[in-house]
Each structure stands twice: as structure tokens, then as C-alpha cells.
């Protein structure tokens, strides 16, 4: 998406096209998630239980993700991710 700030643009485009949409925000983007939820009530909008999709270092800050730096899902997040994908598929197919 190129950053949390861009998600709203894609949600707006989906809304204008009449396409169901879903978005997942990093865990440290609560304010952005709440705004998108308010603006796009027909979209499924979630927030991760961790600060990022994948582990990374930004400056001096270590961000923990669902995936490690090699792109492998962390075992403790497998069930969460499976359930998230299932909920997204259900939303998009409803």
C-alpha cells in the first residue's frame, strides 16, 4: 500500500466502484484504523495485534511483526493469521 496513509485512498476507490474491500493496519496505527472504520463502514477494517506485518528496524526502533525478517510466519501468529484470512474471505464473498 505504501504506508497506512494510502489505505484510505484504496478504500475510497473500492467504495466508489462498488467493490467490497478489506484493510489491515499495523498494530501501531490505531488512530488511522479508527478513522477508516468511521469513513468506510461497509469495509472490513482490522488492526494487527503486533506493531507491524514483519519484523524490522526503523532507526533505533525494533518493530515486531507476524513474520520474521526472512518472511517466515512466526509460529505464535499462525492461528491468528489463518483466522484473519478466513474472516477477510468471508467478508469479501458475502
Secondary structure as GFF3:
##gff-version 3
##sequence-region A 1 94
A	DSSP	alpha_helix	4	17	.	.	.	ID=ss1
A	DSSP	beta_strand	22	25	.	.	.	ID=ss2
A	DSSP	alpha_helix	30	39	.	.	.	ID=ss3
A	DSSP	beta_strand	44	47	.	.	.	ID=ss4
A	DSSP	beta_strand	52	54	.	.	.	ID=ss5
A	DSSP	beta_strand	56	58	.	.	.	ID=ss6
A	DSSP	beta_strand	61	63	.	.	.	ID=ss7
A	DSSP	beta_strand	65	67	.	.	.	ID=ss8
A	DSSP	three_ten_helix	75	77	.	.	.	ID=ss9
A	DSSP	alpha_helix	78	93	.	.	.	ID=ss10
###
